[in-house]
Amino acid sequence: MGQLQRAIQDFNVAITLNPQGAEGFFLRGSLQYSLGEFQLALDGLSEAIRFNPNDARLYGARGAVYSILGHH
């Protein structure tokens, strides 16, 4: 298992401990994006936005995923 996969597992634990923390969803989604797991990244980033709708970087990251998926 690579370092990114281990980091995702760590963020899964962090999200379990703080399920309404946008940062865990954002960081896990960013890693999933890096691994090409775009739908998982999109789901996580959308969840992060649900918990912190005022964080512009979340929308930027989600927009990048939408663009990769061809949803402009």
CHARMM-style PDB file with segment names, atoms N, HN, CA, C and O in Angstrom:
ATOM      1  N   MET     1       0.842  -1.172   0.000  1.00  0.00      PROA
ATOM      2  CA  MET     1       0.000   0.000   0.000  1.00  0.00      PROA
ATOM      3  C   MET     1       0.890   1.240   0.000  1.00  0.00      PROA
ATOM      4  O   MET     1       1.855   1.323   0.760  1.00  0.00      PROA
ATOM      5  N   GLY     2       0.556   2.199  -0.860  1.00  0.00      PROA
ATOM      6  HN  GLY     2      -0.228   2.131  -1.477  1.00  0.00      PROA
ATOM      7  CA  GLY     2       1.359   3.400  -0.976  1.00  0.00      PROA
ATOM      8  C   GLY     2       1.054   4.426   0.112  1.00  0.00      PROA
ATOM      9  O   GLY     2       0.100   4.292   0.879  1.00  0.00      PROA
ATOM     10  N   GLN     3       1.880   5.428   0.148  1.00  0.00      PROA
ATOM     11  HN  GLN     3       2.655   5.537  -0.475  1.00  0.00      PROA
ATOM     12  CA  GLN     3       1.722   6.466   1.164  1.00  0.00      PROA
ATOM     13  C   GLN     3       0.404   7.214   1.032  1.00  0.00      PROA
ATOM     14  O   GLN     3      -0.218   7.559   2.036  1.00  0.00      PROA
ATOM     15  N   LEU     4      -0.024   7.465  -0.201  1.00  0.00      PROA
ATOM     16  HN  LEU     4       0.481   7.185  -1.016  1.00  0.00      PROA
ATOM     17  CA  LEU     4      -1.296   8.172  -0.381  1.00  0.00      PROA
ATOM     18  C   LEU     4      -2.468   7.339   0.132  1.00  0.00      PROA
ATOM     19  O   LEU     4      -3.386   7.871   0.757  1.00  0.00      PROA
ATOM     20  N   GLN     5      -2.436   6.050  -0.129  1.00  0.00      PROA
ATOM     21  HN  GLN     5      -1.691   5.618  -0.636  1.00  0.00      PROA
ATOM     22  CA  GLN     5      -3.509   5.176   0.364  1.00  0.00      PROA
ATOM     23  C   GLN     5      -3.520   5.147   1.894  1.00  0.00      PROA
ATOM     24  O   GLN     5      -4.587   5.153   2.507  1.00  0.00      PROA
ATOM     25  N   ARG     6      -2.340   5.115   2.507  1.00  0.00      PROA
ATOM     26  HN  ARG     6      -1.473   5.109   2.009  1.00  0.00      PROA
ATOM     27  CA  ARG     6      -2.275   5.137   3.980  1.00  0.00      PROA
ATOM     28  C   ARG     6      -2.797   6.463   4.515  1.00  0.00      PROA
ATOM     29  O   ARG     6      -3.471   6.503   5.545  1.00  0.00      PROA
ATOM     30  N   ALA     7      -2.485   7.544   3.816  1.00  0.00      PROA
ATOM     31  HN  ALA     7      -1.937   7.511   2.980  1.00  0.00      PROA
ATOM     32  CA  ALA     7      -2.984   8.855   4.237  1.00  0.00      PROA
ATOM     33  C   ALA     7      -4.512   8.903   4.137  1.00  0.00      PROA
ATOM     34  O   ALA     7      -5.172   9.475   5.004  1.00  0.00      PROA
ATOM     35  N   ILE     8      -5.066   8.310   3.094  1.00  0.00      PROA
ATOM     36  HN  ILE     8      -4.530   7.845   2.390  1.00  0.00      PROA
ATOM     37  CA  ILE     8      -6.527   8.258   2.960  1.00  0.00      PROA
ATOM     38  C   ILE     8      -7.123   7.489   4.132  1.00  0.00      PROA
ATOM     39  O   ILE     8      -8.135   7.904   4.696  1.00  0.00      PROA
ATOM     40  N   GLN     9      -6.506   6.376   4.499  1.00  0.00      PROA
ATOM     41  HN  GLN     9      -5.684   6.039   4.041  1.00  0.00      PROA
ATOM     42  CA  GLN     9      -6.990   5.624   5.663  1.00  0.00      PROA
ATOM     43  C   GLN     9      -6.934   6.481   6.922  1.00  0.00      PROA
ATOM     44  O   GLN     9      -7.849   6.434   7.745  1.00  0.00      PROA
ATOM     45  N   ASP    10      -5.877   7.257   7.077  1.00  0.00      PROA
ATOM     46  HN  ASP    10      -5.134   7.295   6.409  1.00  0.00      PROA
ATOM     47  CA  ASP    10      -5.774   8.146   8.234  1.00  0.00      PROA
ATOM     48  C   ASP    10      -6.892   9.186   8.231  1.00  0.00      PROA
ATOM     49  O   ASP    10      -7.471   9.484   9.276  1.00  0.00      PROA
ATOM     50  N   PHE    11      -7.194   9.735   7.058  1.00  0.00      PROA
ATOM     51  HN  PHE    11      -6.724   9.492   6.209  1.00  0.00      PROA
ATOM     52  CA  PHE    11      -8.295  10.697   6.977  1.00  0.00      PROA
ATOM     53  C   PHE    11      -9.644  10.027   7.219  1.00  0.00      PROA
ATOM     54  O   PHE    11     -10.556  10.659   7.753  1.00  0.00      PROA
ATOM     55  N   ASN    12      -9.784   8.764   6.838  1.00  0.00      PROA
ATOM     56  HN  ASN    12      -9.044   8.251   6.404  1.00  0.00      PROA
ATOM     57  CA  ASN    12     -11.013   8.036   7.171  1.00  0.00      PROA
ATOM     58  C   ASN    12     -11.197   7.984   8.680  1.00  0.00      PROA
ATOM     59  O   ASN    12     -12.308   8.170   9.177  1.00  0.00      PROA
ATOM     60  N   VAL    13     -10.124   7.735   9.410  1.00  0.00      PROA
ATOM     61  HN  VAL    13      -9.221   7.584   9.007  1.00  0.00      PROA
ATOM     62  CA  VAL    13     -10.191   7.720  10.877  1.00  0.00      PROA
ATOM     63  C   VAL    13     -10.541   9.111  11.393  1.00  0.00      PROA
ATOM     64  O   VAL    13     -11.394   9.252  12.269  1.00  0.00      PROA
ATOM     65  N   ALA    14      -9.888  10.136  10.858  1.00  0.00      PROA
ATOM     66  HN  ALA    14      -9.194  10.022  10.147  1.00  0.00      PROA
ATOM     67  CA  ALA    14     -10.161  11.509  11.291  1.00  0.00      PROA
ATOM     68  C   ALA    14     -11.621  11.881  11.051  1.00  0.00      PROA
ATOM     69  O   ALA    14     -12.245  12.534  11.887  1.00  0.00      PROA
ATOM     70  N   ILE    15     -12.159  11.466   9.914  1.00  0.00      PROA
ATOM     71  HN  ILE    15     -11.652  10.935   9.235  1.00  0.00      PROA
ATOM     72  CA  ILE    15     -13.567  11.760   9.596  1.00  0.00      PROA
ATOM     73  C   ILE    15     -14.488  11.012  10.547  1.00  0.00      PROA
ATOM     74  O   ILE    15     -15.518  11.547  10.956  1.00  0.00      PROA
ATOM     75  N   THR    16     -14.136   9.793  10.903  1.00  0.00      PROA
ATOM     76  HN  THR    16     -13.299   9.358  10.571  1.00  0.00      PROA
ATOM     77  CA  THR    16     -14.928   9.035  11.871  1.00  0.00      PROA
ATOM     78  C   THR    16     -14.948   9.750  13.220  1.00  0.00      PROA
ATOM     79  O   THR    16     -15.977   9.792  13.895  1.00  0.00      PROA
ATOM     80  N   LEU    17     -13.810  10.309  13.603  1.00  0.00      PROA
ATOM     81  HN  LEU    17     -12.975  10.275  13.054  1.00  0.00      PROA
ATOM     82  CA  LEU    17     -13.716  11.011  14.885  1.00  0.00      PROA
ATOM     83  C   LEU    17     -14.390  12.381  14.848  1.00  0.00      PROA
ATOM     84  O   LEU    17     -14.889  12.856  15.868  1.00  0.00      PROA
ATOM     85  N   ASN    18     -14.405  13.015  13.679  1.00  0.00      PROA
ATOM     86  HN  ASN    18     -14.000  12.629  12.850  1.00  0.00      PROA
ATOM     87  CA  ASN    18     -15.022  14.333  13.529  1.00  0.00      PROA
ATOM     88  C   ASN    18     -15.820  14.354  12.232  1.00  0.00      PROA
ATOM     89  O   ASN    18     -15.379  14.943  11.245  1.00  0.00      PROA
ATOM     90  N   PRO    19     -16.996  13.716  12.221  1.00  0.00      PROA
ATOM     91  CA  PRO    19     -17.741  13.525  10.981  1.00  0.00      PROA
ATOM     92  C   PRO    19     -18.315  14.808  10.371  1.00  0.00      PROA
ATOM     93  O   PRO    19     -18.810  14.790   9.244  1.00  0.00      PROA
ATOM     94  N   GLN    20     -18.251  15.902  11.098  1.00  0.00      PROA
ATOM     95  HN  GLN    20     -17.848  15.917  12.013  1.00  0.00      PROA
ATOM     96  CA  GLN    20     -18.738  17.163  10.537  1.00  0.00      PROA
ATOM     97  C   GLN    20     -17.591  18.130  10.254  1.00  0.00      PROA
ATOM     98  O   GLN    20     -17.813  19.323  10.049  1.00  0.00      PROA
ATOM     99  N   GLY    21     -16.381  17.614  10.246  1.00  0.00      PROA
ATOM    100  HN  GLY    21     -16.201  16.645  10.413  1.00  0.00      PROA
ATOM    101  CA  GLY    21     -15.215  18.440   9.964  1.00  0.00      PROA
ATOM    102  C   GLY    21     -14.921  18.494   8.484  1.00  0.00      PROA
ATOM    103  O   GLY    21     -14.540  17.489   7.884  1.00  0.00      PROA
ATOM    104  N   ALA    22     -15.092  19.639   7.900  1.00  0.00      PROA
ATOM    105  HN  ALA    22     -15.402  20.456   8.387  1.00  0.00      PROA
ATOM    106  CA  ALA    22     -14.892  19.798   6.460  1.00  0.00      PROA
ATOM    107  C   ALA    22     -13.456  19.512   6.047  1.00  0.00      PROA
ATOM    108  O   ALA    22     -13.220  19.011   4.948  1.00  0.00      PROA
ATOM    109  N   GLU    23     -12.501  19.820   6.904  1.00  0.00      PROA
ATOM    110  HN  GLU    23     -12.693  20.227   7.797  1.00  0.00      PROA
ATOM    111  CA  GLU    23     -11.086  19.687   6.535  1.00  0.00      PROA
ATOM    112  C   GLU    23     -10.705  18.241   6.203  1.00  0.00      PROA
ATOM    113  O   GLU    23      -9.963  17.998   5.252  1.00  0.00      PROA
ATOM    114  N   GLY    24     -11.205  17.296   6.973  1.00  0.00      PROA
ATOM    115  HN  GLY    24     -11.808  17.493   7.746  1.00  0.00      PROA
ATOM    116  CA  GLY    24     -10.912  15.890   6.698  1.00  0.00      PROA
ATOM    117  C   GLY    24     -11.443  15.453   5.346  1.00  0.00      PROA
ATOM    118  O   GLY    24     -10.761  14.748   4.601  1.00  0.00      PROA
ATOM    119  N   PHE    25     -12.666  15.873   5.028  1.00  0.00      PROA
ATOM    120  HN  PHE    25     -13.220  16.445   5.632  1.00  0.00      PROA
ATOM    121  CA  PHE    25     -13.247  15.540   3.726  1.00  0.00      PROA
ATOM    122  C   PHE    25     -12.473  16.209   2.591  1.00  0.00      PROA
ATOM    123  O   PHE    25     -12.249  15.611   1.538  1.00  0.00      PROA
ATOM    124  N   PHE    26     -12.067  17.468   2.823  1.00  0.00      PROA
ATOM    125  HN  PHE    26     -12.249  17.954   3.678  1.00  0.00      PROA
ATOM    126  CA  PHE    26     -11.308  18.185   1.805  1.00  0.00      PROA
ATOM    127  C   PHE    26      -9.970  17.510   1.533  1.00  0.00      PROA
ATOM    128  O   PHE    26      -9.614  17.276   0.378  1.00  0.00      PROA
ATOM    129  N   LEU    27      -9.244  17.204   2.568  1.00  0.00      PROA
ATOM    130  HN  LEU    27      -9.532  17.394   3.506  1.00  0.00      PROA
ATOM    131  CA  LEU    27      -7.917  16.609   2.388  1.00  0.00      PROA
ATOM    132  C   LEU    27      -7.991  15.203   1.812  1.00  0.00      PROA
ATOM    133  O   LEU    27      -7.177  14.834   0.965  1.00  0.00      PROA
ATOM    134  N   ARG    28      -8.960  14.418   2.265  1.00  0.00      PROA
ATOM    135  HN  ARG    28      -9.621  14.717   2.953  1.00  0.00      PROA
ATOM    136  CA  ARG    28      -9.123  13.078   1.685  1.00  0.00      PROA
ATOM    137  C   ARG    28      -9.508  13.192   0.213  1.00  0.00      PROA
ATOM    138  O   ARG    28      -8.987  12.459  -0.628  1.00  0.00      PROA
ATOM    139  N   GLY    29     -10.420  14.112  -0.096  1.00  0.00      PROA
ATOM    140  HN  GLY    29     -10.844  14.708   0.587  1.00  0.00      PROA
ATOM    141  CA  GLY    29     -10.817  14.321  -1.488  1.00  0.00      PROA
ATOM    142  C   GLY    29      -9.661  14.757  -2.366  1.00  0.00      PROA
ATOM    143  O   GLY    29      -9.560  14.344  -3.522  1.00  0.00      PROA
ATOM    144  N   SER    30      -8.789  15.590  -1.820  1.00  0.00      PROA
ATOM    145  HN  SER    30      -8.871  15.925  -0.881  1.00  0.00      PROA
ATOM    146  CA  SER    30      -7.610  16.033  -2.569  1.00  0.00      PROA
ATOM    147  C   SER    30      -6.689  14.855  -2.886  1.00  0.00      PROA
ATOM    148  O   SER    30      -6.142  14.765  -3.985  1.00  0.00      PROA
ATOM    149  N   LEU    31      -6.525  13.966  -1.928  1.00  0.00      PROA
ATOM    150  HN  LEU    31      -6.969  14.039  -1.035  1.00  0.00      PROA
ATOM    151  CA  LEU    31      -5.706  12.771  -2.167  1.00  0.00      PROA
ATOM    152  C   LEU    31      -6.363  11.852  -3.187  1.00  0.00      PROA
ATOM    153  O   LEU    31      -5.689  11.299  -4.056  1.00  0.00      PROA
ATOM    154  N   GLN    32      -7.672  11.689  -3.083  1.00  0.00      PROA
ATOM    155  HN  GLN    32      -8.220  12.138  -2.377  1.00  0.00      PROA
ATOM    156  CA  GLN    32      -8.383  10.839  -4.042  1.00  0.00      PROA
ATOM    157  C   GLN    32      -8.253  11.419  -5.453  1.00  0.00      PROA
ATOM    158  O   GLN    32      -8.107  10.678  -6.426  1.00  0.00      PROA
ATOM    159  N   TYR    33      -8.306  12.734  -5.552  1.00  0.00      PROA
ATOM    160  HN  TYR    33      -8.425  13.335  -4.762  1.00  0.00      PROA
ATOM    161  CA  TYR    33      -8.090  13.391  -6.843  1.00  0.00      PROA
ATOM    162  C   TYR    33      -6.703  13.032  -7.386  1.00  0.00      PROA
ATOM    163  O   TYR    33      -6.557  12.694  -8.561  1.00  0.00      PROA
ATOM    164  N   SER    34      -5.702  13.108  -6.528  1.00  0.00      PROA
ATOM    165  HN  SER    34      -5.821  13.383  -5.573  1.00  0.00      PROA
ATOM    166  CA  SER    34      -4.328  12.793  -6.934  1.00  0.00      PROA
ATOM    167  C   SER    34      -4.189  11.359  -7.423  1.00  0.00      PROA
ATOM    168  O   SER    34      -3.347  11.065  -8.273  1.00  0.00      PROA
ATOM    169  N   LEU    35      -5.010  10.475  -6.888  1.00  0.00      PROA
ATOM    170  HN  LEU    35      -5.693  10.714  -6.199  1.00  0.00      PROA
ATOM    171  CA  LEU    35      -4.976   9.065  -7.287  1.00  0.00      PROA
ATOM    172  C   LEU    35      -5.881   8.758  -8.482  1.00  0.00      PROA
ATOM    173  O   LEU    35      -5.954   7.616  -8.936  1.00  0.00      PROA
ATOM    174  N   GLY    36      -6.566   9.783  -8.985  1.00  0.00      PROA
ATOM    175  HN  GLY    36      -6.506  10.711  -8.616  1.00  0.00      PROA
ATOM    176  CA  GLY    36      -7.462   9.574 -10.115  1.00  0.00      PROA
ATOM    177  C   GLY    36      -8.803   8.995  -9.727  1.00  0.00      PROA
ATOM    178  O   GLY    36      -9.546   8.531 -10.592  1.00  0.00      PROA
ATOM    179  N   GLU    37      -9.131   9.010  -8.445  1.00  0.00      PROA
ATOM    180  HN  GLU    37      -8.527   9.387  -7.742  1.00  0.00      PROA
ATOM    181  CA  GLU    37     -10.423   8.513  -7.951  1.00  0.00      PROA
ATOM    182  C   GLU    37     -11.401   9.687  -7.923  1.00  0.00      PROA
ATOM    183  O   GLU    37     -11.797  10.168  -6.861  1.00  0.00      PROA
ATOM    184  N   PHE    38     -11.775  10.129  -9.119  1.00  0.00      PROA
ATOM    185  HN  PHE    38     -11.453   9.738  -9.981  1.00  0.00      PROA
ATOM    186  CA  PHE    38     -12.482  11.395  -9.256  1.00  0.00      PROA
ATOM    187  C   PHE    38     -13.878  11.395  -8.649  1.00  0.00      PROA
ATOM    188  O   PHE    38     -14.274  12.387  -8.038  1.00  0.00      PROA
ATOM    189  N   GLN    39     -14.627  10.321  -8.797  1.00  0.00      PROA
ATOM    190  HN  GLN    39     -14.305   9.515  -9.293  1.00  0.00      PROA
ATOM    191  CA  GLN    39     -15.971  10.306  -8.219  1.00  0.00      PROA
ATOM    192  C   GLN    39     -15.900  10.333  -6.688  1.00  0.00      PROA
ATOM    193  O   GLN    39     -16.685  11.028  -6.044  1.00  0.00      PROA
ATOM    194  N   LEU    40     -14.977   9.591  -6.116  1.00  0.00      PROA
ATOM    195  HN  LEU    40     -14.338   9.026  -6.639  1.00  0.00      PROA
ATOM    196  CA  LEU    40     -14.799   9.626  -4.663  1.00  0.00      PROA
ATOM    197  C   LEU    40     -14.373  11.016  -4.207  1.00  0.00      PROA
ATOM    198  O   LEU    40     -14.852  11.512  -3.187  1.00  0.00      PROA
ATOM    199  N   ALA    41     -13.478  11.642  -4.957  1.00  0.00      PROA
ATOM    200  HN  ALA    41     -13.089  11.239  -5.786  1.00  0.00      PROA
ATOM    201  CA  ALA    41     -13.046  12.997  -4.635  1.00  0.00      PROA
ATOM    202  C   ALA    41     -14.225  13.961  -4.686  1.00  0.00      PROA
ATOM    203  O   ALA    41     -14.385  14.802  -3.802  1.00  0.00      PROA
ATOM    204  N   LEU    42     -15.037  13.838  -5.707  1.00  0.00      PROA
ATOM    205  HN  LEU    42     -14.907  13.154  -6.425  1.00  0.00      PROA
ATOM    206  CA  LEU    42     -16.205  14.701  -5.855  1.00  0.00      PROA
ATOM    207  C   LEU    42     -17.161  14.534  -4.679  1.00  0.00      PROA
ATOM    208  O   LEU    42     -17.665  15.517  -4.136  1.00  0.00      PROA
ATOM    209  N   ASP    43     -17.405  13.300  -4.295  1.00  0.00      PROA
ATOM    210  HN  ASP    43     -16.996  12.501  -4.736  1.00  0.00      PROA
ATOM    211  CA  ASP    43     -18.302  13.037  -3.163  1.00  0.00      PROA
ATOM    212  C   ASP    43     -17.760  13.663  -1.880  1.00  0.00      PROA
ATOM    213  O   ASP    43     -18.504  14.297  -1.132  1.00  0.00      PROA
ATOM    214  N   GLY    44     -16.479  13.488  -1.631  1.00  0.00      PROA
ATOM    215  HN  GLY    44     -15.874  12.974  -2.238  1.00  0.00      PROA
ATOM    216  CA  GLY    44     -15.877  14.033  -0.419  1.00  0.00      PROA
ATOM    217  C   GLY    44     -15.861  15.549  -0.408  1.00  0.00      PROA
ATOM    218  O   GLY    44     -16.141  16.171   0.616  1.00  0.00      PROA
ATOM    219  N   LEU    45     -15.534  16.144  -1.545  1.00  0.00      PROA
ATOM    220  HN  LEU    45     -15.306  15.639  -2.377  1.00  0.00      PROA
ATOM    221  CA  LEU    45     -15.502  17.602  -1.619  1.00  0.00      PROA
ATOM    222  C   LEU    45     -16.898  18.190  -1.468  1.00  0.00      PROA
ATOM    223  O   LEU    45     -17.063  19.246  -0.857  1.00  0.00      PROA
ATOM    224  N   SER    46     -17.887  17.525  -2.009  1.00  0.00      PROA
ATOM    225  HN  SER    46     -17.752  16.667  -2.505  1.00  0.00      PROA
ATOM    226  CA  SER    46     -19.267  17.986  -1.829  1.00  0.00      PROA
ATOM    227  C   SER    46     -19.678  17.905  -0.363  1.00  0.00      PROA
ATOM    228  O   SER    46     -20.388  18.778   0.138  1.00  0.00      PROA
ATOM    229  N   GLU    47     -19.239  16.871   0.314  1.00  0.00      PROA
ATOM    230  HN  GLU    47     -18.662  16.162  -0.093  1.00  0.00      PROA
ATOM    231  CA  GLU    47     -19.522  16.732   1.746  1.00  0.00      PROA
ATOM    232  C   GLU    47     -18.819  17.848   2.529  1.00  0.00      PROA
ATOM    233  O   GLU    47     -19.398  18.410   3.458  1.00  0.00      PROA
ATOM    234  N   ALA    48     -17.606  18.160   2.165  1.00  0.00      PROA
ATOM    235  HN  ALA    48     -17.136  17.703   1.409  1.00  0.00      PROA
ATOM    236  CA  ALA    48     -16.878  19.250   2.824  1.00  0.00      PROA
ATOM    237  C   ALA    48     -17.627  20.572   2.654  1.00  0.00      PROA
ATOM    238  O   ALA    48     -17.735  21.354   3.598  1.00  0.00      PROA
ATOM    239  N   ILE    49     -18.139  20.816   1.454  1.00  0.00      PROA
ATOM    240  HN  ILE    49     -18.051  20.180   0.687  1.00  0.00      PROA
ATOM    241  CA  ILE    49     -18.900  22.041   1.191  1.00  0.00      PROA
ATOM    242  C   ILE    49     -20.166  22.076   2.035  1.00  0.00      PROA
ATOM    243  O   ILE    49     -20.572  23.137   2.509  1.00  0.00      PROA
ATOM    244  N   ARG    50     -20.778  20.937   2.221  1.00  0.00      PROA
ATOM    245  HN  ARG    50     -20.448  20.074   1.836  1.00  0.00      PROA
ATOM    246  CA  ARG    50     -21.990  20.879   3.049  1.00  0.00      PROA
ATOM    247  C   ARG    50     -21.695  21.362   4.468  1.00  0.00      PROA
ATOM    248  O   ARG    50     -22.528  22.029   5.081  1.00  0.00      PROA
ATOM    249  N   PHE    51     -20.524  21.030   4.989  1.00  0.00      PROA
ATOM    250  HN  PHE    51     -19.847  20.488   4.492  1.00  0.00      PROA
ATOM    251  CA  PHE    51     -20.165  21.413   6.352  1.00  0.00      PROA
ATOM    252  C   PHE    51     -19.536  22.801   6.435  1.00  0.00      PROA
ATOM    253  O   PHE    51     -19.593  23.440   7.486  1.00  0.00      PROA
ATOM    254  N   ASN    52     -18.941  23.272   5.351  1.00  0.00      PROA
ATOM    255  HN  ASN    52     -18.895  22.753   4.498  1.00  0.00      PROA
ATOM    256  CA  ASN    52     -18.303  24.585   5.368  1.00  0.00      PROA
ATOM    257  C   ASN    52     -18.547  25.290   4.032  1.00  0.00      PROA
ATOM    258  O   ASN    52     -17.643  25.386   3.202  1.00  0.00      PROA
ATOM    259  N   PRO    53     -19.772  25.782   3.827  1.00  0.00      PROA
ATOM    260  CA  PRO    53     -20.124  26.362   2.526  1.00  0.00      PROA
ATOM    261  C   PRO    53     -19.452  27.703   2.230  1.00  0.00      PROA
ATOM    262  O   PRO    53     -19.617  28.231   1.130  1.00  0.00      PROA
ATOM    263  N   ASN    54     -18.717  28.256   3.154  1.00  0.00      PROA
ATOM    264  HN  ASN    54     -18.583  27.827   4.047  1.00  0.00      PROA
ATOM    265  CA  ASN    54     -18.075  29.556   2.937  1.00  0.00      PROA
ATOM    266  C   ASN    54     -16.598  29.452   2.562  1.00  0.00      PROA
ATOM    267  O   ASN    54     -15.919  30.474   2.457  1.00  0.00      PROA
ATOM    268  N   ASP    55     -16.096  28.250   2.363  1.00  0.00      PROA
ATOM    269  HN  ASP    55     -16.647  27.420   2.449  1.00  0.00      PROA
ATOM    270  CA  ASP    55     -14.679  28.043   2.046  1.00  0.00      PROA
ATOM    271  C   ASP    55     -14.516  27.928   0.530  1.00  0.00      PROA
ATOM    272  O   ASP    55     -14.850  26.906  -0.068  1.00  0.00      PROA
ATOM    273  N   ALA    56     -13.997  28.995  -0.078  1.00  0.00      PROA
ATOM    274  HN  ALA    56     -13.726  29.826   0.408  1.00  0.00      PROA
ATOM    275  CA  ALA    56     -13.888  29.057  -1.534  1.00  0.00      PROA
ATOM    276  C   ALA    56     -12.987  27.971  -2.113  1.00  0.00      PROA
ATOM    277  O   ALA    56     -13.223  27.503  -3.227  1.00  0.00      PROA
ATOM    278  N   ARG    57     -11.956  27.564  -1.369  1.00  0.00      PROA
ATOM    279  HN  ARG    57     -11.764  27.944  -0.464  1.00  0.00      PROA
ATOM    280  CA  ARG    57     -11.038  26.553  -1.923  1.00  0.00      PROA
ATOM    281  C   ARG    57     -11.748  25.227  -2.150  1.00  0.00      PROA
ATOM    282  O   ARG    57     -11.355  24.459  -3.028  1.00  0.00      PROA
ATOM    283  N   LEU    58     -12.789  24.946  -1.372  1.00  0.00      PROA
ATOM    284  HN  LEU    58     -13.109  25.570  -0.659  1.00  0.00      PROA
ATOM    285  CA  LEU    58     -13.550  23.714  -1.567  1.00  0.00      PROA
ATOM    286  C   LEU    58     -14.257  23.730  -2.912  1.00  0.00      PROA
ATOM    287  O   LEU    58     -14.287  22.723  -3.619  1.00  0.00      PROA
ATOM    288  N   TYR    59     -14.824  24.876  -3.261  1.00  0.00      PROA
ATOM    289  HN  TYR    59     -14.799  25.694  -2.687  1.00  0.00      PROA
ATOM    290  CA  TYR    59     -15.513  25.004  -4.552  1.00  0.00      PROA
ATOM    291  C   TYR    59     -14.514  24.910  -5.709  1.00  0.00      PROA
ATOM    292  O   TYR    59     -14.811  24.316  -6.745  1.00  0.00      PROA
ATOM    293  N   GLY    60     -13.328  25.500  -5.524  1.00  0.00      PROA
ATOM    294  HN  GLY    60     -13.087  25.982  -4.682  1.00  0.00      PROA
ATOM    295  CA  GLY    60     -12.302  25.418  -6.560  1.00  0.00      PROA
ATOM    296  C   GLY    60     -11.861  23.983  -6.800  1.00  0.00      PROA
ATOM    297  O   GLY    60     -11.708  23.550  -7.942  1.00  0.00      PROA
ATOM    298  N   ALA    61     -11.659  23.255  -5.715  1.00  0.00      PROA
ATOM    299  HN  ALA    61     -11.782  23.607  -4.787  1.00  0.00      PROA
ATOM    300  CA  ALA    61     -11.247  21.849  -5.833  1.00  0.00      PROA
ATOM    301  C   ALA    61     -12.350  21.023  -6.482  1.00  0.00      PROA
ATOM    302  O   ALA    61     -12.082  20.186  -7.344  1.00  0.00      PROA
ATOM    303  N   ARG    62     -13.593  21.261  -6.063  1.00  0.00      PROA
ATOM    304  HN  ARG    62     -13.811  21.940  -5.363  1.00  0.00      PROA
ATOM    305  CA  ARG    62     -14.696  20.501  -6.655  1.00  0.00      PROA
ATOM    306  C   ARG    62     -14.864  20.860  -8.124  1.00  0.00      PROA
ATOM    307  O   ARG    62     -15.166  19.996  -8.948  1.00  0.00      PROA
ATOM    308  N   GLY    63     -14.667  22.142  -8.453  1.00  0.00      PROA
ATOM    309  HN  GLY    63     -14.422  22.843  -7.784  1.00  0.00      PROA
ATOM    310  CA  GLY    63     -14.741  22.558  -9.856  1.00  0.00      PROA
ATOM    311  C   GLY    63     -13.702  21.867 -10.709  1.00  0.00      PROA
ATOM    312  O   GLY    63     -13.976  21.516 -11.856  1.00  0.00      PROA
ATOM    313  N   ALA    64     -12.505  21.667 -10.163  1.00  0.00      PROA
ATOM    314  HN  ALA    64     -12.282  21.953  -9.231  1.00  0.00      PROA
ATOM    315  CA  ALA    64     -11.459  20.948 -10.902  1.00  0.00      PROA
ATOM    316  C   ALA    64     -11.888  19.515 -11.194  1.00  0.00      PROA
ATOM    317  O   ALA    64     -11.641  18.995 -12.282  1.00  0.00      PROA
ATOM    318  N   VAL    65     -12.526  18.886 -10.223  1.00  0.00      PROA
ATOM    319  HN  VAL    65     -12.727  19.309  -9.339  1.00  0.00      PROA
ATOM    320  CA  VAL    65     -12.999  17.512 -10.419  1.00  0.00      PROA
ATOM    321  C   VAL    65     -14.109  17.476 -11.471  1.00  0.00      PROA
ATOM    322  O   VAL    65     -14.110  16.627 -12.362  1.00  0.00      PROA
ATOM    323  N   TYR    66     -15.055  18.417 -11.349  1.00  0.00      PROA
ATOM    324  HN  TYR    66     -15.054  19.107 -10.625  1.00  0.00      PROA
ATOM    325  CA  TYR    66     -16.120  18.476 -12.370  1.00  0.00      PROA
ATOM    326  C   TYR    66     -15.529  18.643 -13.770  1.00  0.00      PROA
ATOM    327  O   TYR    66     -16.003  18.026 -14.724  1.00  0.00      PROA
ATOM    328  N   SER    67     -14.504  19.469 -13.893  1.00  0.00      PROA
ATOM    329  HN  SER    67     -14.118  19.970 -13.118  1.00  0.00      PROA
ATOM    330  CA  SER    67     -13.879  19.699 -15.193  1.00  0.00      PROA
ATOM    331  C   SER    67     -13.245  18.416 -15.726  1.00  0.00      PROA
ATOM    332  O   SER    67     -13.401  18.090 -16.902  1.00  0.00      PROA
ATOM    333  N   ILE    68     -12.534  17.693 -14.870  1.00  0.00      PROA
ATOM    334  HN  ILE    68     -12.407  17.958 -13.914  1.00  0.00      PROA
ATOM    335  CA  ILE    68     -11.917  16.420 -15.269  1.00  0.00      PROA
ATOM    336  C   ILE    68     -12.985  15.440 -15.754  1.00  0.00      PROA
ATOM    337  O   ILE    68     -12.768  14.682 -16.700  1.00  0.00      PROA
ATOM    338  N   LEU    69     -14.144  15.469 -15.089  1.00  0.00      PROA
ATOM    339  HN  LEU    69     -14.321  16.085 -14.321  1.00  0.00      PROA
ATOM    340  CA  LEU    69     -15.235  14.542 -15.429  1.00  0.00      PROA
ATOM    341  C   LEU    69     -16.044  15.038 -16.642  1.00  0.00      PROA
ATOM    342  O   LEU    69     -16.960  14.359 -17.105  1.00  0.00      PROA
ATOM    343  N   GLY    70     -15.691  16.226 -17.146  1.00  0.00      PROA
ATOM    344  HN  GLY    70     -14.947  16.778 -16.770  1.00  0.00      PROA
ATOM    345  CA  GLY    70     -16.386  16.752 -18.332  1.00  0.00      PROA
ATOM    346  C   GLY    70     -17.682  17.470 -18.010  1.00  0.00      PROA
ATOM    347  O   GLY    70     -18.504  17.680 -18.902  1.00  0.00      PROA
ATOM    348  N   HSD    71     -17.883  17.847 -16.767  1.00  0.00      PROA
ATOM    349  HN  HSD    71     -17.215  17.676 -16.043  1.00  0.00      PROA
ATOM    350  CA  HSD    71     -19.098  18.562 -16.349  1.00  0.00      PROA
ATOM    351  C   HSD    71     -18.752  20.045 -16.177  1.00  0.00      PROA
ATOM    352  O   HSD    71     -18.403  20.491 -15.084  1.00  0.00      PROA
ATOM    353  N   HSD    72     -18.853  20.791 -17.265  1.00  0.00      PROA
ATOM    354  HN  HSD    72     -19.136  20.429 -18.153  1.00  0.00      PROA
ATOM    355  CA  HSD    72     -18.451  22.203 -17.248  1.00  0.00      PROA
ATOM    356  C   HSD    72     -19.632  23.098 -16.993  1.00  0.00      PROA
ATOM    357  OT1 HSD    72     -19.483  24.319 -16.944  1.00  0.00      PROA
TER     358      HSD     72
END
